[in-house]
């Protein structure tokens, strides 16, 4: 009976990227972004030590107690969301395991996302045990951004199939896209430094990194404007010669950066209100996701190239 049951479950698992696989891919991306928002809520409500120890919430309890109040509830809620991510990661791996030979990239991405979740839990625990050290908190965010990028790649590969040859584009487009991506990541990293110097420590007794917050806000703006300029150039190239996905991704990149710049300017002038800071954090992950989409759109799907009878590798257009 057990063997029959296992056989039926195995036969039920997807062999193609059907609706179930598409759903779980999106669930992975949305949940990886959402947990950044809940993590931001922990910091911005001063709930970073709402559960003052780890892995338990208190010495005697894994869950928040009524005596801990709203701060304990907020921090425990963020920890609880980790289990949702674990379930999504397990389902994602299960849904692509039968495609491991035909679509090994999906299996690799699902494994990477799955391994990133316990890694984040451990980093989060170290964050609590070090009394919200701003550098460890920043590293926590960096890993979240990397997981968002991996989840974006998972979604793209589910829809487009394995990556094929480079799209025929002007020679300047690929280095421009890579340079813009590097500057986007520099912007995110400097933003983390700025946050570590600002007032939202996650707890009244948590340390700050000691840097001049106002000065670093100006430093943060320099790569932000540079990446915006690169995005505008990418959009101009994409509108003229790019494939549909590159045009869409470049337009989305410009739109997200415009909103992010507006939110950044507003929060700096309004004294860093918690709502705008939280929006800015989530938008940083959306920016990473869209930038990842731009990079992935530089290559055509392998299946499309095969259908057209194109060679395995295309040279870039030199125009």
N, C-alpha and C positions, 0 to 999 in steps of 0.2 A: 504493500500500500504506500509506504514512504517513497519507494522508488518510482511508483506511478505518479505520485504527487509531484516529486521533483521534476519528472519528465514533462509533466503538463506545465509547470511553472516555466521551465526552460523554453518550451515551445511557445509560450505566451510572450516571452521577452522579444523586444523589437529586433528585427534584422535590417531595418532601414530607418532613416531619420524621419519617422512618422510623427503624428501629432503629439504622442506622449513624450518623445525625445525633445521636440521643440518646446513643449511646455516646461519640462524640467530644466532645459537650458536657460530659458527666461527666468524661471524661479531662482536659479543659481545667481544670475546677474542681479536681479532685484533684491534678493536677500543679502548679498554681499554689500550692496549699496545701502540698504536699509539699516544694517547693523552699524554702519558708520554714523547714521543719523541718531540711532539710540545711544551709541557711545558718546556722541557729541552732547546729547541730552544729559547723560551722566555727568559730564564735566561742567556743563553750563548751569546745571541746577545745584552744583556743589555737592553732588552725590558720589564723588569718586571713591570715598571711603565709607559709603553707606553700608557696604559689607566690609568690615575692617580687616578681614583675613581671607585666605584662599588656600585650598579649594572650597572650604566651608564658608558660609556667610558669617557665622560666628563660631566661636570655639566649639559650641555644642550643637550647632544646627547648620544644615546645608541650605536652608531657606531663610528668607528674611522674617524677622519676628515683629509683632505689632509695636514693641518698644522702640524699634529702629526708625519708625515713622516713614515719611515719604522718601527720604534719601535711601533707606534700605530697600524700599520697594523699587525705586528707579534702577539702582545698581543691580538688584537681583533680576529684574526684568531684562536687562541687557545680557546678563549671564544666561538667562533662560533661552534667549534667542539663539545662542550658540547651538543648542540642541536641535533647533529647527534647521540650522545650516547643516548639521551633521546628517540629519534625515535626508535632506535634499541631496547632499553629496553621495550618500549611500545609494539612493534611488538613481541618481545620474550614472554612477558607475555600473549599477545593475542593468540599466537600460542600454548601455553601449558595449557591454561585455561580449555579446554575441557578434558584434561587428569588429572585434579586436583585430582581425586579419585584414579586412577590407578598409577599415577606418581606424588605424592605430592612433592617429592624432587625437581622436575623441577620447580614447581610453587614457592616453597620457594626460590630457587636460583634466579629465575627471579625477584622476589620481592626484594630480598636483593640487587641485582645489580641495580635495578631501584631506590631504596632508596639511594644507595651510590652516585648516580650522583648529586642530589641536595645537598647532604651533602658536596660533593667535591666543588660544586659551592660556597657554603657558606664559606668553609675553604679558597678557593681561594680569595673570597672577603675580608676576614679577613687578608689574607696575604698582599693584596694591601693596605688596610686601616692601617696596622701596619708598612708600609714602608718596606716590604719584610723581616720581622723578620725571621732570619735563622731557629729558632726552629719551627715556624709555617710552614715555607716552607718545612722543614723536615717532619712534621706531614702530610702535603699535599701529600708528596711522599709515606709515609707509607700507607695511605688510598688507594692510587692508586695501590700499591703492593697487598693489601688485595683484592681489586676488581679484579685484574688480577688472583689471586688464585681462587676466586669465579667463575670467567668466565671459568677458566680451568676446575673446577669441573662440571660446566654446560655442557661443551663440552663432558667430559668423561661420565657423566650420560646419555647424549643423545645417545651416541654410545653404551654404555655397559649396560644400564638399571640400576635398583636399585642395590645398593651394597648388596652382599651376605656375606657368611662366609669368614673367613680368608683363604688365599691360604695356601696349605701345604708347609711350608718353614722351614728351620732350625730355631731353637728357637732364635738365635742371630739376625736374619734379621730384625724383626720388631723393636726392640729397637735401632738397628743400624740406621735404616731409620729415626726413630723419632729423634734420637740424631743429625743426619746429618741435618735434617730439621731445628732443633733449631739453629744449628751453622750457617746454611745458613741465617736465619733471623737475627742472631747476626751480621753476616758479612754485611748485608744490612743496619742494624741500625747504625753500626759504620761507614759505608760508608757515611751515611747521616750526621753524625757528622763531618767527614772529609770535606765534601762538604761545610758545614756551616762555616768552618774555612778557606776555600780557597779563591781564587781571583774572582770566578764567582758568584757575589752577585745578578746579575739580574739588577742592576742599580749602577751607580757610587757612589751614596750617601747612599746605603743600608748598614746596619750594618753587621758585622761578629760576630761569637760567641766568639771570643777572644782566642780560643785554639791554641796550637802550631800545625800548619798544618802538618809539616814534621814528628813530633812525631806520630801524629794520623794516618798518612799514614802507618807507621810501625805497629801500633796497628791493623789497618784494615787488614793487610796482615795475621795476626796470625789466626783468625777464617777462613779466606779464604783458607789458606793451610790446616787447620784442616778439613774443609768441603770437600775439594778435596780428602783428604785421606779417609774420610768416603765414598765418592762416589766410589772410586776405590774398596774398600772392598765390597760395595753393588754390584758393577758390577761383581766381582769375584763370589759372592754367586749366583747372578742371572744367570750367564752363566752356572754354575754347576747344579742348582736345580730350578731356577725360571721359572715362566710362561713367555710366549712371551712378554706380555706387560711390565712386570718388567724388562726383559732384554733390551728391546728397550728404556724404560724410563731411566734406569741406564746408558746406553751407551750415551743417549742424555745429561744426567746430567754431565757426565765426559767431554763430548765434549764442552758443554757450559762453564763449569768452566775453562777448558783449554784456551778457547778463552778469557774469562773474565780476567783470570790471565795475559795473554799476553797483553791485552789492558791496564790493570791496571799498569803493569810494564812500558809499553811504555809511557803512559801519565805522569807517575811520572818522568821518565828520560828526557822527551821532554818538560817539563815545563807546563803541563796541557793544551795542545792544545784543542780548543773548540770541534773540530770534535770527537776526541777520548773520551773526557768527555761525550759528548752526546751519543756516542755508548755505553759507559760504563753504563750509566743510563738505556738505553733501555735493554741492556743485563741483568741488575739486575732484571728486570721484567720477562724476558725470563727465567732466573734462577729460580725465584719463581714459574713460571708456570710449569717448568719441575720437580721441587722438589715436587710440588703438585701432578703431575702425578705419580711420584714414590710412594707417600703415598697412592694414590687411587688404585694403582695396587696391593697393598697388599691384597685386597679382590677380590674374584671372583664375576662375575655378578650373581645375584640371579636367573635369568632365566636359566643360564647354569647349576647351581647346581640342580635346579628342574628337568631339562631335564635328568640329569644323575642319578636322584633318590638318590642324596646324602643327608645326614642329614642336618638339618638347621644350625648347627654349627660344624665346624671342629676344631680339636685340631691341634696345630702346631707340625710339626715334631721335635723331640727332638735331632736329629742328629746334 
